[in-house]
Amino acid sequence: MDDLNDFYSPAAKRANIATVQSAGSAELHEVDIRNPDAVDRVFENYKPTVVFHLAARAGVRPSLEQPLLYEETNVRGTTVLLEAARKFAVRKFLFASSSSIYGIANQVPFLESDSVNLPVSPYAATKIAGEKLCFTWSHLYGLPVICLRFFTVYGPRQRPDLAIHKFTQLIEEGRPIPFFGDGFSGRDYTYIDDILDGLTAALYYESRYEIFNLGNSHPVRLGELVETLEAALGRKASINRQPDQLGDVPITYADISKAARLLGFRPKVLFPEGIARFVRWYREREAV
């Protein structure tokens, strides 16, 4: 289910979905998860045993501009899906949470047991709310739920507004990239294949309610990101320095010991290799 909204090009989304459909049996339903009647019709038709809830209005900075839309989609939408899962006896519900919920943490790396009461963006607050709703449905109705806190996922088909995709396009086109702050902010970039390994492991993990970090556990500075992209692209970046942005945090850094112990989660793709793979995908797509 996807509403194919215009957060970025619906045509690009359809192309991504076509890639999925070419790999196996998959059907698209253009559904807004805020609409319980439309969601229920899909559940009634398919009687799913597992729900991967990856739908959301994503992004920290856009959530500052449209907080009500983020609340409606991420909080109400999650509630609609949880209620459909209850009504149609789903056996497992996997929820895509976010490293953003840790806010301005006073210790690193981030542990699942850390307090998450200080979100610094509407997006982060909606993801905390989603986790709490998941716990409530699990507690009240026995719905097995696993919340997966993703740490800056990248790779082929990454959203075009995110730094790696955006910077790659701008450097290729010879345009300046926006460089926020002093370049020492760090992000725990995690390659998509590793995230999918974590999702698959979580699918087969038996638990009433659990939370796992899925990250690479090796934060990369903004300056290092730019240098790695320059090396992969064979081009120098033009830098447009800007102040730190509201809603941004200085670092994200996953402690993945719990996921390693219980899920066997061990990221395999090192950052330079992941960037090289992304650049290859980007250039092959642009050449078509």
MOZIBEL-V884890 format. One record per pair of residues at least 12 apart in sequence whose ideal C-beta (glycine too) atoms are under 7 Angstrom apart, sorted by the first residue. I is the first residue (numbers start at 1). J is the second residue. D is the distance in whole Angstrom. If there is no record, write none. Layout:
I,J,D ; I,J,D
//
This chain:
1,29,5 ; 1,31,4 ; 1,33,7 ; 1,42,6 ; 1,55,7 ; 2,28,7 ; 2,30,7 ; 2,55,7 ; 3,30,6 ; 3,31,6 ; 3,32,4 ; 4,30,6 ; 7,57,7 ; 8,159,6 ; 8,160,5 ; 8,161,6 ; 16,157,5 ; 29,42,5 ; 33,55,5 ; 33,77,4 ; 33,80,6 ; 33,81,6 ; 34,72,6 ; 34,73,6 ; 34,76,5 ; 34,77,5 ; 34,80,6 ; 36,80,5 ; 36,83,7 ; 39,80,5 ; 39,81,6 ; 39,84,5 ; 40,84,6 ; 43,84,5 ; 43,88,4 ; 47,88,6 ; 48,90,6 ; 49,90,6 ; 49,91,5 ; 50,90,7 ; 50,91,7 ; 50,92,5 ; 50,203,7 ; 51,81,6 ; 51,85,6 ; 51,90,5 ; 51,93,5 ; 51,94,7 ; 52,94,5 ; 53,78,7 ; 53,81,5 ; 53,93,7 ; 53,94,7 ; 53,95,5 ; 53,96,6 ; 54,96,5 ; 55,77,6 ; 56,73,6 ; 56,74,5 ; 56,96,7 ; 57,69,6 ; 57,70,5 ; 57,73,4 ; 57,74,6 ; 58,159,7 ; 59,123,6 ; 59,161,6 ; 60,100,6 ; 60,121,4 ; 60,123,5 ; 60,247,4 ; 60,248,7 ; 61,245,6 ; 61,247,6 ; 63,121,5 ; 63,122,4 ; 63,123,4 ; 64,121,6 ; 64,122,7 ; 64,246,6 ; 64,247,6 ; 67,122,4 ; 70,122,5 ; 70,123,6 ; 70,126,5 ; 71,122,7 ; 71,126,6 ; 74,126,4 ; 74,127,7 ; 74,130,6 ; 75,126,5 ; 75,129,5 ; 75,130,7 ; 78,130,4 ; 78,133,6 ; 79,133,6 ; 82,133,6 ; 82,134,7 ; 82,137,4 ; 85,143,6 ; 86,137,6 ; 86,141,5 ; 86,143,6 ; 90,143,7 ; 91,144,7 ; 92,144,5 ; 92,203,7 ; 93,134,7 ; 93,143,6 ; 93,144,7 ; 93,145,5 ; 94,146,5 ; 94,148,7 ; 94,199,7 ; 94,202,6 ; 94,203,7 ; 95,130,6 ; 95,134,5 ; 95,145,6 ; 95,147,5 ; 95,148,7 ; 96,148,6 ; 96,150,6 ; 97,127,5 ; 97,130,7 ; 97,131,6 ; 97,147,5 ; 97,148,6 ; 97,149,5 ; 98,124,7 ; 98,127,5 ; 98,149,6 ; 98,150,6 ; 99,149,6 ; 99,150,7 ; 99,151,4 ; 99,152,7 ; 99,188,7 ; 99,215,7 ; 99,252,4 ; 99,254,7 ; 100,121,6 ; 100,123,6 ; 100,124,4 ; 100,127,6 ; 101,116,5 ; 101,119,6 ; 101,124,5 ; 101,127,5 ; 101,128,5 ; 101,149,7 ; 102,114,6 ; 102,116,6 ; 103,118,4 ; 103,119,5 ; 103,120,5 ; 103,124,6 ; 103,249,6 ; 104,118,6 ; 104,120,6 ; 104,249,6 ; 108,251,6 ; 108,253,4 ; 109,217,7 ; 109,253,4 ; 109,254,6 ; 109,255,4 ; 110,213,7 ; 110,253,6 ; 110,254,6 ; 110,255,6 ; 111,255,5 ; 112,211,5 ; 112,212,7 ; 112,213,6 ; 112,258,6 ; 116,128,6 ; 120,247,6 ; 120,249,6 ; 121,247,4 ; 131,147,5 ; 131,211,7 ; 134,147,6 ; 135,209,6 ; 138,208,6 ; 138,209,4 ; 144,207,6 ; 144,208,6 ; 145,209,5 ; 146,202,5 ; 146,205,7 ; 146,207,6 ; 146,210,5 ; 146,212,7 ; 147,211,5 ; 148,198,6 ; 148,199,7 ; 148,202,6 ; 148,212,6 ; 148,214,5 ; 149,211,7 ; 149,212,7 ; 149,213,5 ; 149,214,7 ; 150,190,7 ; 150,195,6 ; 150,214,6 ; 151,188,4 ; 151,190,5 ; 151,213,7 ; 151,214,7 ; 151,215,3 ; 151,216,7 ; 151,252,6 ; 151,254,5 ; 152,187,5 ; 152,188,6 ; 152,189,5 ; 152,190,6 ; 152,252,6 ; 153,190,6 ; 153,192,6 ; 153,195,5 ; 154,189,5 ; 154,191,7 ; 154,192,7 ; 154,274,6 ; 154,278,6 ; 155,191,5 ; 155,192,3 ; 155,193,7 ; 155,274,6 ; 155,277,7 ; 155,278,6 ; 156,192,7 ; 156,278,6 ; 156,281,4 ; 158,278,7 ; 163,225,7 ; 164,278,6 ; 167,226,7 ; 167,229,6 ; 168,229,6 ; 168,233,7 ; 168,279,6 ; 168,282,5 ; 171,229,6 ; 171,233,6 ; 171,235,5 ; 171,237,5 ; 172,233,7 ; 175,238,7 ; 176,238,4 ; 176,239,6 ; 176,240,4 ; 177,237,5 ; 177,238,7 ; 177,239,6 ; 177,240,6 ; 178,240,5 ; 178,242,5 ; 179,222,7 ; 179,239,5 ; 179,240,6 ; 179,241,5 ; 179,242,7 ; 180,242,5 ; 180,244,6 ; 180,245,5 ; 180,248,7 ; 181,243,7 ; 181,244,4 ; 183,221,6 ; 183,222,5 ; 183,223,4 ; 184,221,6 ; 185,222,5 ; 185,248,7 ; 185,250,5 ; 185,251,7 ; 186,219,4 ; 186,220,6 ; 186,221,5 ; 186,251,4 ; 186,253,7 ; 187,219,6 ; 187,220,6 ; 187,252,5 ; 188,215,4 ; 188,216,5 ; 188,217,7 ; 188,218,7 ; 188,219,5 ; 188,252,5 ; 188,253,5 ; 188,254,5 ; 189,216,6 ; 189,220,5 ; 189,271,6 ; 190,214,7 ; 190,215,5 ; 190,216,5 ; 190,267,7 ; 191,269,4 ; 191,274,4 ; 193,269,6 ; 194,216,7 ; 194,267,4 ; 194,268,6 ; 194,269,6 ; 195,214,6 ; 197,265,7 ; 198,214,4 ; 198,259,6 ; 198,263,6 ; 198,265,5 ; 201,263,4 ; 201,264,6 ; 201,265,6 ; 202,263,6 ; 205,262,6 ; 205,263,6 ; 212,258,6 ; 212,259,4 ; 212,263,6 ; 213,254,4 ; 213,255,6 ; 213,256,5 ; 213,259,6 ; 214,259,6 ; 214,265,7 ; 215,254,3 ; 215,256,6 ; 216,267,5 ; 217,254,5 ; 217,255,7 ; 217,256,5 ; 218,271,7 ; 219,251,6 ; 219,252,7 ; 219,253,5 ; 220,271,6 ; 228,271,7 ; 228,272,6 ; 228,275,5 ; 229,275,6 ; 232,275,5 ; 232,276,5 ; 232,279,4 ; 233,279,6
//
